[in-house]
Amino acid sequence: MQFSSLDLAPDLQRALQECGYSDMTPVQEKAIVPARRGKDLQVTAQTGTGKTAAFAVPLLQRMLDNPKATVEKRPRALILTPTRELAEQIAEAVKAYAKYVPLSVTALYGGVKMGGQANKLTAGVDMVISTPGRLLEHMALGNVILSDVEFVVLDEADRMLDMGFSADVLKLIQMTANKRQTLLFSATTSPAVNELSHKILHNHQQIKVTKVNSTADTVHHVVYAVEESRKIELFELLLNEQNWFQVLVFTSTKEQADRLLAGLQQRKINAAVCHGDKSQGARRRAIADFKSAKLQVLIATEVAARGLDIQGLDYVVNFNLPYLPEDYVHRIGRTGRAGAAGKALSFVSREEELTLERIQKLIGSKIERIIQPGFEVSNRESLLKSISRKIVPGRANKKSETVIEAPAAKSKAQPKSQPKQPKATAGRAKVLKG
């Protein structure tokens, strides 16, 4: 199905064509039409599937269908996002869609002075894209009034709940118009997401375009078994040996990110970090340098897992596994986007084996395991057997618990060009299936 078949306003259609939008993605096909008809939606779709256009295009068209004068401090549409990076990314996209139509868009987020944002709100804007915390700050100062908001979007709703924004989101939505349209978008589903949907959606339609909590078929997953203390050493070896460049690395804490940065800089590897303790300007520069290939490695914490959109990103590395299995899906969603091949690599210490089992259970498949020569971990096999018994006691033969891994060579997720392995047979990395 093509965007040209949607009978959109000519100026909106023109902007979409300039953005290169022709054929719709599955989430756009399923969400745009009911959203344009005014339905509340709960949409489950993984990152990189075109969700921004899926909610922004119908909302812009509905506002054009029912034009109203822009009123100071009183927006008509509100999009809530969990992070500053995602707010900026969505605003950039929506402004491109609205390039030729008389609708104004602004983004609100922390890390920058409020004065400029307050001036835009006072002048009047039709659509606000904001993080919950910064929007509440503007409300407390009287810079924005939400009672005229007719359209609400929660993007990455599951992430906002994980980050503890549940009460803030509900408070903000209660301030909007009673007769509003609400669209809830989420990469994963959970009891908490479903509970939120029941509180804020009315006679809603559920849309699922992928298997729940699944990962893109174009991503090839690999686990490297390694002692925690030797992860930086292994990472340096792989960077040099396999000629990796533009590698996005996730750590679980800011402290881990800073330690990794220091270790890489000692080894003369060009890297930067992106986490909550860095100023907005520093984070922007790090992301811009990474996108322009000035950096070989960008290190990020969970806060950046949803907000980074980097074209053609080949590698995502989990230096530490995330505490929540669902966050594994969020992290690796940065690669393998829009049908392109990507590779997700995880460094797993003995202490992380239980977390790895939970991740494999969530995504429904075993991950290829590699032991790099010289980085063998003692007693790992006995530990794996012990964990297996803990995870599924006495149920190893049940069909529901059995996952068969396809050979790596036949995997659809295999990147087109694989990194070359050392030629010497004695030095080859051992691949363990499961």
N, C-alpha and C positions, 0 to 999 in steps of 0.2 A: 504494500500500500504506500502511496506517495503523498507527500505533504500537499501537492497541487490538487489532490482530490478532496481536501478538507473545506473548500469554499471559505477561505480566510479572507480578511480584509486585504485588498491589493497591496497596501503599503507594508503590512505584516508579512505577506507572502514574499514580497520583494526582498525584505531583509533576510528572511530565512534562506532564500536562494543565494544571496550574497555570502551567507554563512556556510554554504555548501550543503544545505539540507535538501535531500531529494527523497530517498526511500526512508520510511520510518522503521525504527527498531521495534522489536516485539512489545516493549513496555509502552512506547509511544502509540502503537496501534491499538493497544487495549485500554489505555488511560485517557487519551486526548478526547475521544468522542463523548464518553460518559461525563467527563469533567466539564466539557463545554456545555452539556445539557444541564449542569447544575448539581450533579450527584456528588454526595460525599464518598470518598474513596479511601480504602486501606490497601496500599500497594506494597507488595514485597518483591523487590528486585535488587540484584546485586549491583555493586558499584560499577561504573563504566558502561552502563546500558542505555544512557540517554535520558535519565530521569529528569534533568533540569528542563529540557524542552517538553517533556511529558506533562509537567505541571504548569510551566510558565506560559506556553503557547495558548492553552485554553483559557487561562486567567486573563491574559492580555486581550484575547478576542472577546471575552465576556464583558470586560470593561469598555471595549470599543462599541459593543452592541448596545450598551446602556451608558452613554457618555454623561459625565458629571463634571462640574467645575472643580478644579483642584482647590482644596481649602487648607489654609495654614494649620499646621500641627495635626491634621486629621487625614491620615492615609486611608485608602480604600482596600489595600491588599497588604498582607503581612506574611513574610516567609521567615520561619525560625530555623536556625541551623546551630549545630553544636560548637563550631570553631570559627575563628576569625578568617582563616584561610578559605574555608568553604563559603563563608558569607561573601568574601571578595570574588571568589570564583563564580558563584551564582550571579552576583551583581553584574560582573563583566559579561556573562552570557545574556542575561535578560536585557541589558542595555543594547546589546547588538541586535536582539530580536525587535526591540522597540525603537530602533534607529529612526524610522520614518513615521512613527505614529505619535500623537500628542499626549504621551504618558511619560511621567518622570519616575526615575528609580534611584534609590540611594541605599547604601549599606552602612550599618551601624555595628561597631565592634570595639572591644577594648584595645589598649596598647597605643592609642592615639588620643590627642586632645579632643574634648567633647565640643569645643566651641564651633568648629567647622561643621560638625554633624548637626548641632543645635540650629545653626543658621539655615541649613537646608530644610530642616523640619519646619522651622518658623515660616520660611518662604512658601512651603507647601510642596508635598510630594505624593504621588499616587500609590507607589509601592515601596514598602520598607523591607529590607532584608537584614536580619539582625540576629546576633547571639542573645540568649535570654537575659544574661546579666546586664549587658550594656543597655538593652531596651528598658529594663526596670530602672536603671539609673536615670535615663532620660525622662521616664514617667515621673519619677520622684521630683525632678526639677521642673516639671510642667512643660517640658519641651515637646511632648507628643501625647495625643489623646487617641485611644483605640476604639472608642464607641461607634465610629463610622466604618470600621473594618468589616467588609462584606466577604472577603476571601482570605482564608488562612491555609498556609502550607506548613507542615512539619516535615522538614527534610532530615534524613538520618535520625528518625525518632528513636530508634533503639540505642543509638550512641548517646543521645541526649539523656536518656534514662540511665545508661551506664555511668554517665558523668555526674549524676545527681541533680539533674535539672527538672525532675518531675513536678515538684511543687511550683517552681517558677513558671513552667509551661502552662500548667493549669490556671495559675493566677492570671497570666497574660491573656489566655483564651477567654476567661470569664469576663474580661474587660471589653471584648469585641462585641459586635452586634449579635443579638439573639438569632436573627435570621441570617446566618452566614453559611457559606460553603466551606467545608474543611477537607483537606487532602492530607493524608498521613502516608509518608513514604519511609520505607525501612529496608535495609539490606538483609536483615535477619528477622525472625519472628520469635516471640517469647511470651510467657504469661503476662509479663509486665506491659509489653506492647499491646497485647489484646485487651488488657484491662484499661489502658489509656484510650484505646479506640472506642470502647464502650462508653466512656465518659464524655468524649468530645464529638463523636460522629453520630449522625442521625440517618437511619434507614440507608446505611452505607453499602456500597458494593465492594467486595474483596477481589483483588487482582493479584495473581501470582504468576510471574513470568519465568521463574526458574524453580528448581527444587529448593525447598526451604533450607537455609544455611548451607547452600552449595557454593562451590567455587567455579570459576570459568573453566570450560573444557580446554581452553587454549593455554592454560598454565600447567607447566611441568613441575611437580613437587619433588624436592630432594631433601633428605636429612643427612647431615654430617655428624657422626658420633665423635665427641671430643670432650676432654676434661674442661671444666669451666675456666681454669687458670691458663689454658692454652688456646682459647678462642681467638684472641687477637693474632697470635702467631699463625694459626691456620688461615685466618682471613687474609693476612698479608701474603701467605704462600699462594692462595687461590687467585688473588688479584693479579699477582705477577705471572703465575704459571698459566692461567687461562685468559689473560689479557682482558679482564673485566673492566668496563668503564661505565660511568654513570650508574652507580649502584646505590640504591636506596636501602638503608639499614635501619631496622627498628630495634630499639631497646625498651625495656619495661619501665625504667625510671630515668629521671633527668641525671641522677648521679652516674648511672651506667653509661649514659650518652656522653657525659663529660669525660669519664675515664677512657672510653673508647676513642674519643677525639684526641685526647692527650697521647694515647698509645700510637695512633696513626700518624700524628704529627711528628712524634719521635722517629718514626720510620720514614719520614719525608713523603707521606702520602697526602695529597691535597684533599682536605675534608673540611666540613663545617657541620654545625648542629642546628636543629630546629626544635626548640621545646619552649615550654611556658615561661621559663625564667629569662628568655631572650626578648629584647624589645621587638615591637612590630617591625621597625625598620631593619633590624638585624635579621629577622626571619625572612623578610621580603628579599633582602640582598642574597641570603643563602640560597633561597629557592631560585632566584633569578640566575645566580652564578651556576647552579646545578643544571638548570634548563639550557643555559647557553654553553654547557660543557666546559666551564672553567674549573669545575670541581669534579673529582673522580668519585667521591663518596659524600652522600648527604645522610647524616644520622638524625633520626627523628624518634620522638616518643609517641605514645598512643594518640595524643592530641592532634597529630598531623595525619593520622591514618586515613581520615576521610576527606581532608582538604586539599590534597595534592593531586594535580592533574598534569602529568608530564607525558607528552607525546612520545610513543615508541620506547617506553621504559622496558628494558629487557630483563633486569634482575631486581628482585626484592630479597633482602636477607634478613631473617629473624636472628639477630645476634643472641637474644634471649627469647624464649617462647612467651607469649602473652599469658597473663594470669587467667583470663577468660577465653575459652576455646573459640567463642564467637569472634573475638578480636583477631584471630588468625585470618578469618575470612575478610575482615575489614582491611587488614594490612596488605595481604597479597592482592587485593582488588586494585592496587596501584599498577599492576602489570597484567598483561594478557587482555588489554581492553580493546573493544570494538573489533574483535576477531583476530587481533594480532597475537603472535606467540610470545610467551613470557616464561620466566623461570623463577620459582620461589624456593629459596634455600634456607634451611634452618639449622643452626648449630645447637645440638642437644647434649647436655651434660647428663651424667647419671641421675642427678637430682630432678631432671626435667622429664624423665621417661613417663611418669604418670600423666603429666600434662599432655605429652605427645599422644598417649593412648586416647585421651579424651578428645583431642583434636581429630584424630583419625575416626573416632566413633561419630563425631559430629558431621564430618564431611563425607562419611560413608565409604572410605577407601583407605588402604594401607599406603604409606608413603615410602618411596624407594629410599633405602638406607645405604650410605656409602661410608666406608672406613678408610680414611686417607693413610697410606703407609707412614709410619712414624708417629701417628696420633692415636694408636690403638688405646682403648679404655679397658682396663682389667675388670673382670667379673661382670661385664655388661650382660652376657648371655644369661647368667643365673638371675640377674636383676630383672631382665625382661620376662623370664618365666614366672618369677614371683609376682610381677605386676599383672601379667595376664591372668593369673589365678585370682588376684584381688578384684580385677575389673569384672570378670565373668566367672564366678565360682561354679564349677561343675556344669558349665553350659557350653563347653567348647564345641560340641558336636551339633548344637542346634543351628538350624539353617539361618535363623534371624541374626545370629552372631557371626556368621561366616562372611568374610570379605575376601574375594579373590582378586589379586592384583594382576593387571595385564602386563605383559613384558614391556620393558621400557622402550624397546625399539618400535613397538606397535602403538604406542600411546599417541592419541590425537593431540595431547598437550605438548608433545615434544617440539621444541623450537626447531626452526628450519636448519639452523647451523649450530651444532653442538660444540662446546669448548673441547679442544683437542686434549686427549689424555697423554701422559708420558708414554714414549714408545717402548721403553724397556719393560718386558713382561714381569720381571721380578719386582718392579716398582709400581705396578698398577694398583689403583685403589680397588679394594674389595667391595662388591655390591651385594648386600644382603637383602633378599626379598622378604620383608616383614621382620 
